[in-house]
Amino acid sequence: MTHPCLTCGACCASFRVDFSVHETQEYGGDVPDGLTVEVNAGLRRMRGTDHASPRCAALTGRVGERAACGIYEWRPSPCREFEAGSDACQRARRRHGLPAFQE
């Protein structure tokens, strides 16, 4: 069975994603520099997540149908820590008109 997150992607199109500069390739981390924007000297943000209708630049596919992270292995800590089925997940799904997450 396909994991529900692979057909969702709502979290990637709902929230601002900020993280330490040390997670970027420039500072020895894994997150590709070209997919980030500078917030300040110590913070970077995933490109596209600060728009009025956020959508992470690494998100591929269509929210609610087939979605995936183009940099899954190199995604920043907020994405790694995001929990399927959490309150934030449920809010993101509602925002995109998707039913509640069921395990």
mmCIF file of the C-alpha atoms, coordinates in Angstrom:
data_MODEL
# 
_entry.id   MODEL 
# 
loop_
_atom_site.group_PDB 
_atom_site.id 
_atom_site.type_symbol 
_atom_site.label_atom_id 
_atom_site.label_alt_id 
_atom_site.label_comp_id 
_atom_site.label_asym_id 
_atom_site.label_entity_id 
_atom_site.label_seq_id 
_atom_site.pdbx_PDB_ins_code 
_atom_site.Cartn_x 
_atom_site.Cartn_y 
_atom_site.Cartn_z 
_atom_site.occupancy 
_atom_site.B_iso_or_equiv 
_atom_site.pdbx_formal_charge 
_atom_site.auth_seq_id 
_atom_site.auth_comp_id 
_atom_site.auth_asym_id 
_atom_site.auth_atom_id 
_atom_site.pdbx_PDB_model_num 
ATOM 1   C CA . MET A 1 1   ? 0.000   0.000  0.000  1.00 0.00 ? 1   MET A CA 1 
ATOM 2   C CA . THR A 1 2   ? 1.266   3.485  -0.877 1.00 0.00 ? 2   THR A CA 1 
ATOM 3   C CA . HIS A 1 3   ? 1.996   5.743  2.089  1.00 0.00 ? 3   HIS A CA 1 
ATOM 4   C CA . PRO A 1 4   ? -0.647  8.529  2.272  1.00 0.00 ? 4   PRO A CA 1 
ATOM 5   C CA . CYS A 1 5   ? 2.039   11.230 2.218  1.00 0.00 ? 5   CYS A CA 1 
ATOM 6   C CA . LEU A 1 6   ? 2.956   10.214 -1.330 1.00 0.00 ? 6   LEU A CA 1 
ATOM 7   C CA . THR A 1 7   ? -0.461  11.289 -2.553 1.00 0.00 ? 7   THR A CA 1 
ATOM 8   C CA . CYS A 1 8   ? -0.790  14.325 -0.287 1.00 0.00 ? 8   CYS A CA 1 
ATOM 9   C CA . GLY A 1 9   ? 1.918   17.006 -0.249 1.00 0.00 ? 9   GLY A CA 1 
ATOM 10  C CA . ALA A 1 10  ? -0.364  19.412 1.643  1.00 0.00 ? 10  ALA A CA 1 
ATOM 11  C CA . CYS A 1 11  ? 2.287   20.191 4.255  1.00 0.00 ? 11  CYS A CA 1 
ATOM 12  C CA . CYS A 1 12  ? 4.684   21.246 1.480  1.00 0.00 ? 12  CYS A CA 1 
ATOM 13  C CA . ALA A 1 13  ? 2.100   23.712 0.222  1.00 0.00 ? 13  ALA A CA 1 
ATOM 14  C CA . SER A 1 14  ? 0.940   25.145 3.545  1.00 0.00 ? 14  SER A CA 1 
ATOM 15  C CA . PHE A 1 15  ? 3.786   26.243 5.812  1.00 0.00 ? 15  PHE A CA 1 
ATOM 16  C CA . ARG A 1 16  ? 6.873   28.432 5.886  1.00 0.00 ? 16  ARG A CA 1 
ATOM 17  C CA . VAL A 1 17  ? 9.973   26.257 6.306  1.00 0.00 ? 17  VAL A CA 1 
ATOM 18  C CA . ASP A 1 18  ? 12.846  27.962 8.155  1.00 0.00 ? 18  ASP A CA 1 
ATOM 19  C CA . PHE A 1 19  ? 16.012  26.225 9.322  1.00 0.00 ? 19  PHE A CA 1 
ATOM 20  C CA . SER A 1 20  ? 19.638  26.815 10.306 1.00 0.00 ? 20  SER A CA 1 
ATOM 21  C CA . VAL A 1 21  ? 22.132  27.862 7.645  1.00 0.00 ? 21  VAL A CA 1 
ATOM 22  C CA . HIS A 1 22  ? 24.213  24.883 8.787  1.00 0.00 ? 22  HIS A CA 1 
ATOM 23  C CA . GLU A 1 23  ? 21.747  22.566 7.045  1.00 0.00 ? 23  GLU A CA 1 
ATOM 24  C CA . THR A 1 24  ? 22.610  24.073 3.644  1.00 0.00 ? 24  THR A CA 1 
ATOM 25  C CA . GLN A 1 25  ? 25.318  22.768 1.341  1.00 0.00 ? 25  GLN A CA 1 
ATOM 26  C CA . GLU A 1 26  ? 27.162  26.071 1.676  1.00 0.00 ? 26  GLU A CA 1 
ATOM 27  C CA . TYR A 1 27  ? 27.722  25.330 5.367  1.00 0.00 ? 27  TYR A CA 1 
ATOM 28  C CA . GLY A 1 28  ? 28.350  21.585 5.070  1.00 0.00 ? 28  GLY A CA 1 
ATOM 29  C CA . GLY A 1 29  ? 24.747  20.378 5.229  1.00 0.00 ? 29  GLY A CA 1 
ATOM 30  C CA . ASP A 1 30  ? 22.619  18.631 2.643  1.00 0.00 ? 30  ASP A CA 1 
ATOM 31  C CA . VAL A 1 31  ? 19.890  21.108 1.620  1.00 0.00 ? 31  VAL A CA 1 
ATOM 32  C CA . PRO A 1 32  ? 20.682  22.424 -1.888 1.00 0.00 ? 32  PRO A CA 1 
ATOM 33  C CA . ASP A 1 33  ? 21.536  26.131 -1.725 1.00 0.00 ? 33  ASP A CA 1 
ATOM 34  C CA . GLY A 1 34  ? 19.544  26.913 -4.877 1.00 0.00 ? 34  GLY A CA 1 
ATOM 35  C CA . LEU A 1 35  ? 16.307  25.892 -3.162 1.00 0.00 ? 35  LEU A CA 1 
ATOM 36  C CA . THR A 1 36  ? 16.753  28.264 -0.235 1.00 0.00 ? 36  THR A CA 1 
ATOM 37  C CA . VAL A 1 37  ? 16.456  31.972 0.410  1.00 0.00 ? 37  VAL A CA 1 
ATOM 38  C CA . GLU A 1 38  ? 18.236  33.940 3.114  1.00 0.00 ? 38  GLU A CA 1 
ATOM 39  C CA . VAL A 1 39  ? 16.131  35.037 6.079  1.00 0.00 ? 39  VAL A CA 1 
ATOM 40  C CA . ASN A 1 40  ? 19.046  36.406 8.096  1.00 0.00 ? 40  ASN A CA 1 
ATOM 41  C CA . ALA A 1 41  ? 22.663  35.493 8.872  1.00 0.00 ? 41  ALA A CA 1 
ATOM 42  C CA . GLY A 1 42  ? 21.637  32.319 10.691 1.00 0.00 ? 42  GLY A CA 1 
ATOM 43  C CA . LEU A 1 43  ? 18.449  31.232 8.945  1.00 0.00 ? 43  LEU A CA 1 
ATOM 44  C CA . ARG A 1 44  ? 17.431  30.001 5.522  1.00 0.00 ? 44  ARG A CA 1 
ATOM 45  C CA . ARG A 1 45  ? 13.951  29.303 4.167  1.00 0.00 ? 45  ARG A CA 1 
ATOM 46  C CA . MET A 1 46  ? 12.832  26.830 1.547  1.00 0.00 ? 46  MET A CA 1 
ATOM 47  C CA . ARG A 1 47  ? 12.133  28.785 -1.627 1.00 0.00 ? 47  ARG A CA 1 
ATOM 48  C CA . GLY A 1 48  ? 8.423   29.251 -2.269 1.00 0.00 ? 48  GLY A CA 1 
ATOM 49  C CA . THR A 1 49  ? 7.258   28.666 1.298  1.00 0.00 ? 49  THR A CA 1 
ATOM 50  C CA . ASP A 1 50  ? 6.941   32.370 2.133  1.00 0.00 ? 50  ASP A CA 1 
ATOM 51  C CA . HIS A 1 51  ? 4.394   33.152 -0.608 1.00 0.00 ? 51  HIS A CA 1 
ATOM 52  C CA . ALA A 1 52  ? 0.745   34.001 0.109  1.00 0.00 ? 52  ALA A CA 1 
ATOM 53  C CA . SER A 1 53  ? -0.051  30.535 -1.256 1.00 0.00 ? 53  SER A CA 1 
ATOM 54  C CA . PRO A 1 54  ? 3.035   28.621 -0.139 1.00 0.00 ? 54  PRO A CA 1 
ATOM 55  C CA . ARG A 1 55  ? 4.472   25.808 -2.198 1.00 0.00 ? 55  ARG A CA 1 
ATOM 56  C CA . CYS A 1 56  ? 7.947   24.487 -1.550 1.00 0.00 ? 56  CYS A CA 1 
ATOM 57  C CA . ALA A 1 57  ? 10.189  24.584 -4.610 1.00 0.00 ? 57  ALA A CA 1 
ATOM 58  C CA . ALA A 1 58  ? 11.170  20.956 -3.899 1.00 0.00 ? 58  ALA A CA 1 
ATOM 59  C CA . LEU A 1 59  ? 7.571   19.697 -4.084 1.00 0.00 ? 59  LEU A CA 1 
ATOM 60  C CA . THR A 1 60  ? 6.838   17.720 -7.230 1.00 0.00 ? 60  THR A CA 1 
ATOM 61  C CA . GLY A 1 61  ? 3.472   16.576 -8.458 1.00 0.00 ? 61  GLY A CA 1 
ATOM 62  C CA . ARG A 1 62  ? -0.005  17.728 -7.547 1.00 0.00 ? 62  ARG A CA 1 
ATOM 63  C CA . VAL A 1 63  ? -1.230  18.187 -3.966 1.00 0.00 ? 63  VAL A CA 1 
ATOM 64  C CA . GLY A 1 64  ? -3.821  15.581 -3.053 1.00 0.00 ? 64  GLY A CA 1 
ATOM 65  C CA . GLU A 1 65  ? -3.141  13.370 -6.045 1.00 0.00 ? 65  GLU A CA 1 
ATOM 66  C CA . ARG A 1 66  ? 0.496   12.434 -6.348 1.00 0.00 ? 66  ARG A CA 1 
ATOM 67  C CA . ALA A 1 67  ? 3.159   14.411 -4.564 1.00 0.00 ? 67  ALA A CA 1 
ATOM 68  C CA . ALA A 1 68  ? 6.761   13.907 -3.566 1.00 0.00 ? 68  ALA A CA 1 
ATOM 69  C CA . CYS A 1 69  ? 9.719   15.795 -2.207 1.00 0.00 ? 69  CYS A CA 1 
ATOM 70  C CA . GLY A 1 70  ? 12.367  16.253 -4.879 1.00 0.00 ? 70  GLY A CA 1 
ATOM 71  C CA . ILE A 1 71  ? 15.062  16.420 -2.193 1.00 0.00 ? 71  ILE A CA 1 
ATOM 72  C CA . TYR A 1 72  ? 13.624  13.924 0.304  1.00 0.00 ? 72  TYR A CA 1 
ATOM 73  C CA . GLU A 1 73  ? 17.044  12.568 1.328  1.00 0.00 ? 73  GLU A CA 1 
ATOM 74  C CA . TRP A 1 74  ? 18.358  16.124 1.792  1.00 0.00 ? 74  TRP A CA 1 
ATOM 75  C CA . ARG A 1 75  ? 15.259  17.830 3.229  1.00 0.00 ? 75  ARG A CA 1 
ATOM 76  C CA . PRO A 1 76  ? 15.709  20.233 6.182  1.00 0.00 ? 76  PRO A CA 1 
ATOM 77  C CA . SER A 1 77  ? 14.953  19.382 9.807  1.00 0.00 ? 77  SER A CA 1 
ATOM 78  C CA . PRO A 1 78  ? 11.429  20.930 9.946  1.00 0.00 ? 78  PRO A CA 1 
ATOM 79  C CA . CYS A 1 79  ? 10.408  18.554 7.160  1.00 0.00 ? 79  CYS A CA 1 
ATOM 80  C CA . ARG A 1 80  ? 12.094  15.587 8.842  1.00 0.00 ? 80  ARG A CA 1 
ATOM 81  C CA . GLU A 1 81  ? 10.313  16.378 12.101 1.00 0.00 ? 81  GLU A CA 1 
ATOM 82  C CA . PHE A 1 82  ? 6.856   16.893 10.567 1.00 0.00 ? 82  PHE A CA 1 
ATOM 83  C CA . GLU A 1 83  ? 4.513   14.106 11.643 1.00 0.00 ? 83  GLU A CA 1 
ATOM 84  C CA . ALA A 1 84  ? 1.838   12.590 9.430  1.00 0.00 ? 84  ALA A CA 1 
ATOM 85  C CA . GLY A 1 85  ? -1.482  12.803 11.232 1.00 0.00 ? 85  GLY A CA 1 
ATOM 86  C CA . SER A 1 86  ? -0.367  15.610 13.574 1.00 0.00 ? 86  SER A CA 1 
ATOM 87  C CA . ASP A 1 87  ? -2.538  18.679 14.171 1.00 0.00 ? 87  ASP A CA 1 
ATOM 88  C CA . ALA A 1 88  ? -0.413  20.596 11.648 1.00 0.00 ? 88  ALA A CA 1 
ATOM 89  C CA . CYS A 1 89  ? -0.872  17.805 9.102  1.00 0.00 ? 89  CYS A CA 1 
ATOM 90  C CA . GLN A 1 90  ? -4.636  17.851 9.594  1.00 0.00 ? 90  GLN A CA 1 
ATOM 91  C CA . ARG A 1 91  ? -4.729  21.673 9.184  1.00 0.00 ? 91  ARG A CA 1 
ATOM 92  C CA . ALA A 1 92  ? -2.722  21.448 5.967  1.00 0.00 ? 92  ALA A CA 1 
ATOM 93  C CA . ARG A 1 93  ? -5.017  18.773 4.590  1.00 0.00 ? 93  ARG A CA 1 
ATOM 94  C CA . ARG A 1 94  ? -8.123  20.842 5.423  1.00 0.00 ? 94  ARG A CA 1 
ATOM 95  C CA . ARG A 1 95  ? -6.549  23.882 3.757  1.00 0.00 ? 95  ARG A CA 1 
ATOM 96  C CA . HIS A 1 96  ? -6.349  21.892 0.525  1.00 0.00 ? 96  HIS A CA 1 
ATOM 97  C CA . GLY A 1 97  ? -9.786  20.309 0.853  1.00 0.00 ? 97  GLY A CA 1 
ATOM 98  C CA . LEU A 1 98  ? -8.421  16.854 1.648  1.00 0.00 ? 98  LEU A CA 1 
ATOM 99  C CA . PRO A 1 99  ? -10.026 14.443 4.124  1.00 0.00 ? 99  PRO A CA 1 
ATOM 100 C CA . ALA A 1 100 ? -8.462  13.887 7.542  1.00 0.00 ? 100 ALA A CA 1 
ATOM 101 C CA . PHE A 1 101 ? -5.369  11.684 7.638  1.00 0.00 ? 101 PHE A CA 1 
ATOM 102 C CA . GLN A 1 102 ? -6.202  8.096  8.545  1.00 0.00 ? 102 GLN A CA 1 
ATOM 103 C CA . GLU A 1 103 ? -3.531  5.524  9.368  1.00 0.00 ? 103 GLU A CA 1 
# 
